[in-house]
Amino acid sequence: TVHVRQDDVTDTNPTLSDDERDAFLGDGGTGVPSFSTGEAEPPHATPVSYGYDEVESDFYFRLAVDDDSAKRAPTDRLVTFVVHGQSDDEWQSVAQPAELE
């Protein structure tokens, strides 16, 4: 289980209040973590199911990495976690830069 800690919650969508953001994120859903890679490579992004703790403003999700994989461990890279969806004929999104724990 990966814990995305948001030490300084800075919403990339300034039109959402904290309460609106928490209502939009609910207690979880589907989001996309995008992991940094080398300078000449695009970020690695894959959809995952997540949990959200509105009291701590933290995301939780699971990642599986094979011990024999040549891929770098996800906890040693920067990540941006993105959730988007439609509500009342409007699209909303939250993009949170974070570090994995």
C-alpha positions in Angstrom: 0.0 0.0 0.0 1.3 3.4 -1.0 0.5 6.5 1.1 0.7 9.8 -0.8 1.3 12.4 1.9 0.2 15.9 1.1 2.2 18.0 3.6 1.2 21.2 1.9 -2.1 20.8 0.2 -2.1 23.1 -2.7 -5.0 22.6 -5.0 -4.2 23.0 -8.7 -7.8 24.0 -9.2 -8.3 27.2 -7.2 -12.0 27.2 -7.9 -12.6 24.3 -5.5 -12.8 25.0 -1.8 -11.4 22.4 0.6 -15.0 21.2 1.3 -15.7 21.0 -2.5 -12.4 19.1 -3.1 -13.2 16.7 -0.3 -16.7 16.1 -1.6 -15.4 15.5 -5.1 -12.7 13.1 -4.0 -15.2 11.3 -1.6 -13.6 8.3 0.2 -11.9 7.1 -3.0 -12.3 6.2 -6.7 -10.0 6.0 -9.6 -7.0 8.3 -10.2 -3.7 8.4 -12.1 -0.3 8.7 -10.5 2.3 10.0 -12.9 5.9 9.2 -11.9 8.9 11.2 -12.9 11.4 9.4 -15.2 14.6 10.4 -17.0 14.7 13.8 -18.8 14.4 12.2 -22.2 11.5 9.9 -21.2 7.8 10.7 -20.6 6.4 10.2 -17.1 5.1 6.8 -16.3 1.3 7.0 -15.6 -1.2 4.2 -14.9 -4.8 4.3 -13.5 -5.3 3.0 -10.0 -8.1 2.7 -7.4 -7.5 5.0 -4.4 -8.7 5.8 -1.0 -8.9 9.3 0.3 -8.7 10.5 3.9 -10.3 14.0 4.0 -9.2 14.6 7.6 -5.5 14.2 6.7 -5.9 15.1 3.0 -4.0 11.9 2.1 -4.4 9.5 -0.8 -3.9 5.7 -0.4 -3.4 3.2 -3.2 -1.5 0.0 -4.0 1.3 -0.5 -6.5 2.9 -3.8 -7.4 6.6 -3.9 -8.4 8.3 -7.2 -9.2 11.5 -7.7 -7.2 13.3 -8.7 -10.5 11.9 -5.7 -12.4 14.3 -3.3 -14.0 11.9 -0.4 -13.1 13.0 1.9 -10.4 11.1 1.8 -7.1 8.2 4.2 -7.1 9.1 5.6 -3.7 12.3 7.2 -4.9 10.6 9.4 -7.5 8.4 12.5 -7.5 4.7 11.8 -8.4 1.6 13.9 -9.3 -1.7 12.2 -8.5 -4.6 13.3 -10.8 -8.3 12.6 -10.2 -10.9 14.0 -12.7 -14.6 13.6 -13.3 -17.8 15.2 -14.3 -20.3 16.6 -11.8 -23.5 18.6 -12.7 -22.4 19.1 -16.3 -19.0 20.5 -15.2 -15.6 18.7 -15.3 -13.5 18.9 -12.2 -10.0 17.7 -11.4 -7.5 17.7 -8.6 -3.8 17.3 -9.5 -1.6 16.9 -6.4 2.2 16.9 -6.5 3.4 14.6 -3.7 6.0 12.2 -2.4 5.2 8.5 -1.8 5.7 7.0 1.7 
